[in-house]
Amino acid sequence: MGSLGLNYEKGNEEMELEFDPSAPPPFKLSEIRAAIPKHCWVKNPWKSLSYVFRDFTIVAALVAIAIFSDSWKFWPLYWVAQGTMFWAIFVLGHDCGHGSFSDSAFLNSVVGHILHSSILVPYHGWRISHRTHHQNHGNVEADESWVPMPEKLYKELDFATKFFRFKIPFPLLAYPMYLISRSPGKKGSHFNPYSDLFQHHERKYVITSTLCWTVMVAFLYYLYTVIGSFQLFKLYGIPYMIFVMWLDFVTYLHHHGHEQKLPWYRGEEWSYLRGGLTTIDRDYGLFNNIQHDIGTHVIHHLFPQIPHYHLAEATKAAKPILGKYYREPKKSGIIPFHLIGNLVTSMKQDHFVSDNGEIVYYQTDPQLLKLFGKKAE
């Protein structure tokens, strides 16, 4: 096991105290839970539904304005705003999947299917794989999304796969492919009930979600026959692509791109708590409220049952317990431009992890780094 969180390094005849993020924390999950106020765990279905009403009202208003004005001065603004609202809708569906939307499994399922199907996400298929991600966060062998590739697997990839995985903007458009075929080294599809993503008793749920997704595709085809491909592309296609970019951007930065390299685990070194403590909170400025505070990610990962509207308060209450294991997010301006630098730097440097060891850190492919315009150190 690692140290108790502190390493001592001698430099210039002085002892410098350095925090080791891979060290087992000196607190338990139960201590964090106890520090969070009891009301933060309460799910108010009416409050949750009010956010759904808010988001769909904005979506409908944006569509109405776009159709009425049909102005190229407004279309770019529409695309960015509507794509962002699609992402907000996804986050509410994500809450349904965690059960943090309400205590009613039926309500969660109905609302989740409406929300996610509307943006072409198979609700149960994604819900189950995302549950796997939360249960195994930070585990190289068992994590599900944006998980590091072991060096051997990385070296077996062809150049095109490496290029498209790490060269921006291509990674920001990866989500639809992930739904269809998952990540390199993993098999299965979120649409296939017989995928190894799912257990036998979950197949009926996956079938339901795939059927709902198909109904949405059929509805889009109907719209195509009514308004034509170009108008459909402007109203739905471009916002969908911006939504995908938001999703990949946010989910990647919740687990990558911190200024200090963070550990990934294997075997006995991994625990639910240690894995969860490697997640990163982010400040998205103007977009924090719009995207339902998904940037408050550490407490969300440790306790996904907490509704999004209590995450900020829960995080504040937990910080004294977390200490240096909580990395305070850099304060954002109105637009979180500062996070683009984190993304670019991580994509240039974080390529694979060693095949050996139970505590590992991302390593850099010198050839890929050179291709991306930065000399390897």
Salt bridges, closest charged atoms under 4 A:
ASP55 OD1 - ARG54 NE 3.10
ASP55 OD2 - HIS292 NE2 2.76
ASP70 OD1 - LYS234 NZ 3.60
ASP95 OD1 - HIS94 ND1 3.08
ASP95 OD2 - HIS308 ND1 2.96
ASP103 OD1 - LYS43 NZ 3.29
ASP143 OD1 - HIS133 ND1 2.66
GLU144 OE1 - ARG182 NH2 2.69
GLU151 OE2 - LYS155 NZ 2.98
ASP196 OD1 - ARG182 NH1 3.07
GLU202 OE2 - ARG131 NH2 2.66
GLU259 OE1 - HIS258 NE2 3.80
GLU269 OE1 - ARG274 NH1 2.73
ASP283 OD2 - LYS331 NZ 3.90
GLU313 OE2 - HIS39 NE2 2.83
GLU328 OE1 - LYS319 NZ 3.18
ASP350 OD1 - LYS261 NZ 2.85
